[in-house]
């Protein structure tokens, strides 16, 4: 009896690969992202603005690879991207006093030092006439490390103004500095998305696809470091975190062109966005906030093995 059961298991193990339709593909990708991350310090009430740092990606170039495993209608996707270390736009820094007067405004070049991301998703295909629906869940991790250089700015707080009292950053009594100390940002984002992809064949070779997703949970951790390059102040950190529920969204749109049975080319745009979400500013009696708008454009060549 035991031998018969064991033989049955072994027999089914050999038959499963024959019965299942298994496909595996690799897709080298080049990518360019356009957008910005905003970092806020809010008053203890959470209503007044104290500081805002706007970190641009205009653009941030990346290289990466995606892999897909399909077993019948079940899909598993994974990808990894690495950001190339170049200047990628500007960083704008603004400060306000307790009465809502903007006293500081500075502009610096933004340099991408270490940037990478990883995602893993699973979905199931449903064929409806000519349209394919794929409900999907995914996890995405994004790490960014930016650092400013070659900055200049206008400072009107009482510490810097010519009158010794707070003035607007664009007042003649504000002081202008043509060289500023560096600021760096280390940001870690965890996204847990769920949603649906739709695939619509336009011809035997041309396919259009779109997706819409929401993150039931997302988490962001920011750590920005203010350097004392001029020797006038002390270096200091600002660290903050945000737990976010149903406040981060992702939309995608793209197409795929089949070159032959094994090779296809694709172009896809993914947009991740969300408004200000408040969190904790470590060591300060203030709140922190963050928002995001980022469009990622990808071109890839998919090879099926």
RADAUR-V361032 format. One record per backbone hydrogen bond with DSSP energy under -0.5 kcal/mol. CO is the residue of the C=O (numbers start at 1). NH is the residue of the N-H. Records with the same first field share a line. If there is no record, write none. Layout:
BEGIN
CO=NH  NH
END
This chain:
BEGIN
1=5
2=6
3=7
4=8
5=9
6=10
7=11
8=12
9=13
10=14
11=15
12=16
13=17
14=18
15=19
16=20
20=22
21=23  72
23=70
24=305
25=68
26=303
27=66
28=301
29=64
30=299
31=62
32=297
33=59  60
34=295
35=57
36=293
37=55
38=291
39=53
40=289
41=50  51
42=287
43=46  287
48=43
50=96
51=41
52=94
53=39  55
54=56  92
55=37
57=35
59=58  61
60=33
61=84
62=31
63=82
64=29
65=80
66=27
67=78
68=25
69=76
70=23  72
71=74
73=125
74=71
75=123
76=69
77=121
78=67
79=119
80=65
81=117
82=63
84=86
86=112
88=58
89=110
90=56
91=108
92=54
93=106
94=52
95=103  104
97=100
100=102
101=97  103
102=169
103=156
104=95
105=154
106=93
107=152
108=91
109=111  149
110=88
111=113  147
114=145
115=83
116=143
117=81
118=141
119=79
120=139
121=77
122=137
123=75
124=135
126=128  133
127=129
128=131
130=201
131=128  133
132=199
133=126
134=197
135=124
136=195
137=122
138=193
139=120
140=191
141=118
142=189
143=116
144=187
145=113  114
146=185
147=111
149=109
151=180
152=107
153=177
154=105
155=175
156=167
157=160  161
168=171
171=174
173=162
175=155
177=153
182=227
183=148
184=225
185=146  187
186=223
187=144
188=221
189=142
190=219
191=140  193
192=216  217
193=138
194=214
195=136
196=212
197=134
198=210
199=132
200=208
205=258
206=202  203
207=256
208=200
209=254
210=198
211=252
212=196
213=250
214=194  216
215=246  247  248
217=192
218=244
219=190
220=242
221=188
222=240
223=186
224=238
225=184  227
226=236
227=229
228=231
236=226
238=224
239=282
240=222
241=280
242=220  244
244=218  246
248=215
249=273
250=213
251=271
252=211
253=269
254=209
255=267
256=207
257=259  265
262=304
263=259  260
264=302
265=257
266=300
267=255
268=298
269=253
270=296
271=251
272=294
273=249
274=292
277=290
279=288
280=241  282
281=284
284=286
286=281
287=42
288=279
289=40
290=277
291=38
292=274
293=36
294=272  296
295=34  297
296=270
297=32
298=268
299=30
300=266
301=28
302=264
303=26
END
